[in-house]
Amino acid sequence: MKSIRMALVTGVAGVVMALVLALALSAYRVAGRPNVAVNGVAPSSGQAGGTDRADELMAAIRGDAIRADMRFLADDLLEGRGTGTRGYEIAARYMAAQFEQMGLEPWGDAGTYFQKVPFRQSRPDGEKTFLSLRSGGKETKLEFRKDFISHGDPERAESSVEAEVVFVGDGVTAAEQGYDDYKGVDAKGKIVAFLYGAPPSFETSLRAHYSSSDVKEANAVAHGAIGAILLDDPVLEKLYGFDMQKRDLAFPHLNWLDAGGKPNDYFPQLKGGAFLNMEATKKFFASAGHNADEVYAAAKAGKTQSFATPIRAKIHNATKLEDVHSPNIVARLEGSDPTLKDEYVVFSSHLDHVGIGEPVNGDKIYNGALDNASGSACLLEIARAFAASKQRPRRSLLFVSVTGEEAGLLGSDYFAHYPTVKKSAIAANVNMDEDQMLWPLLSIIPFGAEHSSLEETVNQAAARMHLRVDPDPMPEEVVFIRSDQYSFVKQGVPAVFPVPGFKSDDSKIDPAKIFAKWEEERYHQPSDDMQQPNLDFAQAAKFARFNLLVGYMVAQANERPTWKKGDFFGEHYGRK
């Protein structure tokens, strides 16, 4: 799952590859294929279009196979699977080899399993990047990495801006909510400063949507801004603080490139950008004649609080640029219905993690076992189950293993813009990311389902597996915009991102605490590896079965999923 940072900012090798794949396939064979009982699944009397095969399909899901795939994908040999790296390429070859072994059709570019994604890689040049704030005749120069950070500019090696600064609260304009942080302030020709997040009164998915850096930057440009400063606050500091974001400078910033070589979600009107740490943010508010704690309290209460400041900022971004490539992996299972086979249900998961970074306790490989070797392994096992079945679903299935998620949902966004099937043929997306197989699976949180008829499908699948459906328990984490289903939503495709819920029937097991501890100690850390304790592959198999069941029900239904009437995402992104 991509970090809060990404939600906010913006010869010998051949021999090694062959050996790696051979070892991986050997590990898969060792895993075996024992019979697995599907506990807790109530048989169904049937689906439209024929006999219901869901029980057979779910019974084919094996926890030991998920473990074997995860063990390979999270191995040190793959060096954290960073986008554009050799380790990621090995992982991509492995996924393609598995799809080929299953007999699935290659559905990438030119008859291959690979969809080539071009990227612009950006690294800030700290020696040349600077930021200064002038107020009351006094200029304060901030130090890169100590007081602020920047991710550079994906199109310009050097870019500067100098202008007055206006504070625009959360930086949100939401007409349908009757909310506008820009009301009463003039941002034209100014640098806008804003906080992380969006008003807590917004429905959870809308809150996440309006927290997106892309949405905020587009809004800033629409109001005439020429630069942007993100200000730290206690919520952001707790979720993914300045020190973590500074550490992440070891990983390059990426944008995918269109056919003209232009970076995605890039706003050249913004000629400079930066993120201030907590201390620098408090000094910023003091210079503007405001108390930081009062500003934070107003934001927590969802109050608009924009104001002009006497501060003039000068930002200079220097960036080292390089173009790289990294593939999505795409496989197809053709449907059985003469008409519906031309429509597709997309199962997705991201294959990348963040790669090699700053050492933690002597370990510099960020293996990404749960995030997201787990989702990739579930994707493979679901694909195996469908491929081995004698009866194919009515709609066709695409299995899409995407790159660049950790860099901002980039591989899925590229695929959603340029799918290897007709865009209008994609009926739905079921996305898997970061399976928290650390406690018994008793409930599901289906991010995004509430916006379309997928909600009914999810509820039926959950009831069949005796799972409870829970609402988002942590809206401040803006999970809805932090995984790949969001890319499909923005292209008008109804999508769902199920994650394990926090229900427990054992007083000694508190899933919320387990998850919080995992996020604090292992999320985007080298310790997210296969040596971490309490990985429960029986629960992983159960989670995979739920995702399979949702996708199967969509594939079998007479009608494709539809947006709910008047839904924000349907109105803004749905196909007309």
N, C-alpha and C positions, 0 to 999 in steps of 0.2 A: 504494500500500500504506500502510495506516495506520501512524503512528509508534509507537515504543515508548511514548511518552507516552500515546497513546490506548489502547494495550494495557494500560496500567497505571492510569491515572487516569479518572480518570473525566472620445401624439401623435408627438413626435420619436423617442421610443424605438421606436415601431412602424415608422417609416421606416427607422431604423438596423437593426432586426431583419430587415426584408425585404431590405435591401441585403446584409446579412451572409449570409443564406441563399442569395441569388442568386449571390453571389461563390463561396460554398462549392460549390454545385452546378456552377458553371462550372469550378472547379478539378477536380472529380471527372471531368467530361467530358473535360478536357484530358488526364487521366491515361490515357485510352484503355483498350483491353481486348485487349492482345496475348495470343497463345498462350503458355502457361507449361508447360514440361515438369515433371513431378513426379519429380525425381531421387531415387533411393534407395527407391522404394516398390515392394515386391514385390506383384504382383497376387494377389488372393484368388480362390479358386474359387467363393466365394459365401457369402451370409449366409442365415440363416433367413428365410423369407418372400419369397424371390425373388432376382433377379440382384443381385450386389453392384455398387453404383454409386459406391463410394467413390473409385475412381480418377478418374472423371469429375468428382466433386465437388471433390476436391483439386486437380485440374488447373485449376479455375476460380479458385483463390486467386491473387491478384496482388499482388506486393510494391509495385508503383507505386500501386495503389489504397490500400493501407495507408499509404503515405507521404502521399498526398494528403489522406486523412482526418485523419491525425496533424497535418499542417501547418495545417489549419484549426483543429482543436480546441486546439492548443497555441499559437495565435497570440495576440499581446499584446491584440488586440481583445477576447478573451474573459476577460481580466483574471484568469487563474488558475482560473476555474471554481469559485470558492468556493460551497459549499452555501448556497442562499438568496439568491444574488446575481444581478445582471443577466447577468453572463458565463455563469453556469451555465445560466440560462434560454435563452440563445442556443444553447448546446451541446445542450440538451434538444430545442429546436425542430429543430436540425439532424439529430439522431438520428431523430426522428419523421418528418421529411421523407424521409430515406433509406429508412426502413422502408416508408413509403407508396409511394415510387417503386418499390420492389421488388415491391409488391403484397401485402405481408404484412398480416394483419388487425390492426386496433387492438385491444389486449386489456388496456387500463388501465381507468380509471373511465368509466362511462357512454358506452361506445362510442368512447372516445378512446385515444390512445397513452399517455396520462399517468395515473399513479397518484399522486394528491396525498398528500404526506407532511407532517403537521404537526410542527413542531419547537419546542422551547423553547431559546432562545439565552441563554447565560449568560456574563457577563463579570465577573471579580472587580473590586471597587472597592478598589484598593490603598490609598487613603487611610484607609479604615475597617477594613480587614482587618488583624488582628494575631495574634501568637503569642508567648507567654511560657512559659519553663520555670523552675520553682522547685525547687531542691535544696539541702539543707543550710542552709536559712534564707536562701539567696541567690536572687533572681529575675533571670533574664536575658531581656531583651526582644529578640526577633529581628526583623530588618528585612525587610519584604516586597520581593521581587525580589533582594535581596542575600543573605539567609540562607535564605529559603524562598519558595515560591510556593503558590498555591491556585487552584483553578478555580471556586470558589464553590459555590453550592447551587442546583439547578435549580427549586426550589419555594419557597424562602424568601429574601427579600431580606436578612434578618438572621438569623443563627443562631450560638449560642455553646455551648461546652461547657468544663467545667473538671473534671478528674479526675486520679487517679493514672495513671501510664503503665506498661504491662507490655510487655516485648519478647517477640514471638512468632515469632522467626526469620523464615522465609519466609511465615508466616501460612497454612500449608497443613495441611489435614486430608484425608488420602486413605486411607480405611479399607481399600480393596482393595489398597493398597500397604503396609499395616501401618505407616503413617507419620502422626504427629500432632504438629504444632508446639505445639498448645495443651495437650498432656499435662503435667500437673503445675503448671499456672498457672491462676489465676482471672482471667478477663477481664471478668466481670460488673460493669457499672457503671464500667468502666475505658476509657481510651484505649489502643488497641493500636498499637504501632510495629512495622513489619516491613520486610524487605528485598525488593527486586525478585527475581522468578524463582521457581523451584521446584527440588527436589532433582535433581541431574544423573543420578542413578541411574534416574529415571523414563524410560520410553519417550518418544521425542521429542514426540509429539502430546500425551501426558499431561502432560509437563513444560510444554508451551505452555499447555494448558488450565488447569492449576493456577497458572500465572503471571498469568492474567487478573485484572484489577482487580475485575471483577464477581464472579468466583468468590471472591476473597479478601474482598471486602466482605460478601458473603452469609455467608461462614464466620465473619467477625468478629461479625456481628449474631447468628448462631446461638449464639455463645458469650457473648452479652450485652454486647458492646462498645458504647460510645456515641460513639466518635470514633476516627479513624485517622490515623496519621502514616507516610508512606513515607520510608524512610531511603536516602540515596544509597550507592552502593558502586562499586568499580572496574569491574565488568562493565557496569552501567547507564551509568556515566559514559562508557565507551568507545562503547557502542552509541548512546546518545541522551542526552547529558549535560545537566546543569543549565542551562548557558547556552543550549543549543538549546531546552530546554523553556521557559525564561524568554522567549526570543524568540517562541515560539509563543503566548504570551499575546496577541499581536496578532490571533490568530484566535479567534473565539468558540468556547466549548464548547457542544455541542448534545446534546439528548436528544429522541428522538421521543416523541410524546404518544399515549396510547390514547384510546378514545372518551370516556372520562371526564376527559380532560385531564391524566392522570397521566404523569410522565416514565418512560421505560423504564429498567430496571435501577437504580432509585433506591431508596435505603435511608434513609428519614427517621429511623430510629433513630440513625444516625450524624450527630450534630449539629455536627460540625466535622471538617475534614480539611486536611492540608498535606503538602508534600514538602520535606524539608530538603536543603540542598546538602552536599557532602562535608565541608567544614570544620565546619559545624554538626552533622553526623552524628557526627563524631569527638568533638566536645565532648559530645554526648549520651551516647555510650558511656563517656567518661571520668567524667562525672557519675554514671553508673550503676555505676562501679567495674569497668569492663571495657575491654579494649584493642580498638580497632576492627579492627586487622589480624588479631587472633586470631579475632574474630567472623567476619570475611570468609573466613578460611581454613577455619573450621568449616562455613560455608555452602557453600563450594566443594567440600568433602568430603561434603556431604549429611548432616551431623549435626544433629540437633535440639539447640537451645541456648536455649530460652526461659527467661526469668527476670523476676521482679518488679524494679522499679527504685524508687529513692527520689525519683524525679522526678514532679512534679505539673505538668501542662500546662494552659494556658488558651488556647483557640482561638476567635477570632471571625471568622466569614466574612461578608463583605458582598458582595452580588451585584446587578448590573444585569441585569434580565430583560426579554426580548422574545420574542414568538411570531412565527415565520416559517413559510413553506411552501417546499417544493422537491420536484419530482416525480421518481419513477422513470419510465422509459419502457419500455413493454411491447408486444411484437408477437408474433403467433402464426402458425405455419405448421401447418395441420391435417394430421394423419397420414393414411395410406392404408388402414390395417387397420381393418375395421369395429369391432373390439373395442379394440385397442390404441391407437386414436386418442384414446381418453378418458384416456390416461396421457400424461405430459409429461416431456420432457428439457429442463431449463432451462440455457441458455447464459447466463452472466452476466459482466459487467465493470462496474467503477465509472467513472462519467463525471466525477465531481468531482475537484478537487484542492484546495489550501488557500487560493487566492485571492491577495490583495494583502497583503504583510507588510512587515517591516522591510527597508529597502534593503540589498543586498549589492553592492558595487562599483557603486553608483548605480542598480541594477535592483531594483524592488520587486514585479514581477509574477512569481509562482511558476507558471510555465507548465505544468508537469506533462506533459512530452512522453512520456517512458517511463512515468511514473506519473501518470495511466494513460490518456493519449491512445492509447498503443500497444494496450492491451487493448481499448479502445473501437473502435479501427480494425479489430482482428482480429475482434471481434464482428460488425461491419458486413460484413466481407468473407466471413465464414462464412455469415451470413444471406443475402448475395447469391448465394452458391454454391448453397445449398439452394433459394432462391426461383426461380432460373433453371433448375433441373433439371426434366426432364420427368417424373421419377418421384419421388414423395414418400416419405420414410421411413415406416415402419409406425406408430411413435408420433408424436404431435404434438410440435412444438418451440416453446418460448418463448424469445424473445431479450429479456433483461432488462438494461437499462442503469440502474444504480442511483446514487442520490445518497448523500451523507453517509458514504462509506466512510472518508475521512480523519478524520472526527469520531468514529469508533468503530464502523464497519460498520453504520451506522444505517439506510440505505435498504434494504439487503439484509435486515436484521433485521426491519424493518417488513414487507417483502414476504413474508418467510418466516412471519411471524405472520399476515398478512392477504393471502395470495396472491389473484390475480385468477382463479384456478381453484380447484377443491377441493384443500385441502391434501393429502389422501390420494392425489390423482391425480399428484402430483409424484414421478416415479420416480428421478430423479437430477439432480445439478447438476454442470456443468463450468464452472469459474470461471477467468477470465483477468485477470491483473494484472501490470503492470510487466514486459513482455517485454524481457529483456536481450539485444537484438539486436546485441551488441557483439563477438561471437566466433562462430565456426562452431558450429552446433547439432549436437552429437554425442550428447548424453545428456539425459535428462529426470529431474527430481525431482518425483514426483507426490504432493504433500502431501495426506494424508488417504486415499489409495487403499488403504492397507494395512488399513484397518478394515472393508472390505466386499469384495464380489465385484468391485468396480471394479478391484481390483488385477490380477485376471486379464485384464480388458478392457484396462487400461493396458499390461500386459506384451505382449499380443498386438498392440496398435497400435504399440508401440515396436519389436517384432521386425519387423513389416511395413515400418516405415520405417527399419530398420537403426539404431535408436537404443538406447543403453544406458539402463537404469533405475538411478538412483543413490539412496542414502538421503540423509536430511537432513544436509548437511555442517556446519551451523551451528545446532545446537539451542538455543544460548544466545540466538538472535535470535527465538525463539518465533514463527516465521513462520506456523505452523498457525492461530494465533488472530488473525492480522493481515490477513486478506483474507476476502472475502465468502462463501467456501464454508463457513466456520465458522458463519455464521448459519443455513445450511440444515442443517448437522449437528445443531445444537441444537434443530431442529424435527423431527429424526428422518429426514432425507433423506440417503442416501449421497451423498457429494460428493467431488470431486477438484479440486485446484488445482495444475496442472502448471506448473513453471518450468524454464527452461533449466539444464541441469547444467553442471558444471565440467570435463567431459572435454575433452581436447585431444590431437590427434595431431601438433601442431607445437610443438617445444621453445621457440619464440619467442613462443608465445601461452599465457599462464597465466590462464585465465578467473577463477580465484579472486582473483588480484591485480587484474585488471581490475574485477571487481565491488566489491572492497574500496575501490579508488580512487574508483569511481563513487559508492559510498555516502558516502564521506568528503567528496567535492567537489560532488556534484550532488543527492543524495537530499534531497528537500524543500528545494531551493535554487532560486533563479531561473535557475541555469545548466542545469537540466533542461529544455532547450528544443531546438528543431530545428536550432540552430547547433552543438550538441555534436558532436564528431568521431566517426567510425567507426560511424555508424548503418548497419546492413546489412539492407536490406529483403528481400533474398533469404532471409536467415535468419528474418526476421519472417514471411514467407510460409510457410516450413517449419514454424515454430512454430504458426501458425494451422491448417495442415493437420493437425498432430498433434491439436490440440484438436477439430477437426471430426471426425476419424476416431474418436476416443473417443466423442464424442456420437452419431455415426452408428451405431456398433456397439451402443451401449445402445438406441438407437431401434429397431434391427432385431431385437434378440434376443427369443426367445420369452418369457423370464422377466425381470422387472425386477430390478435389483441388490438384494442382500440384505446385511445386516450379518453379519459372521463370528460364529460361535457363541462366546458368552462375551466378545465385545468390549466394552470399557468404554463406548464411545459408543453402541453398539447397545443395551446393557443400560440405560443411563441415559436415552437420548433416543429410541431406536427405537420405532416404533409397535408396540403389542402386539396 
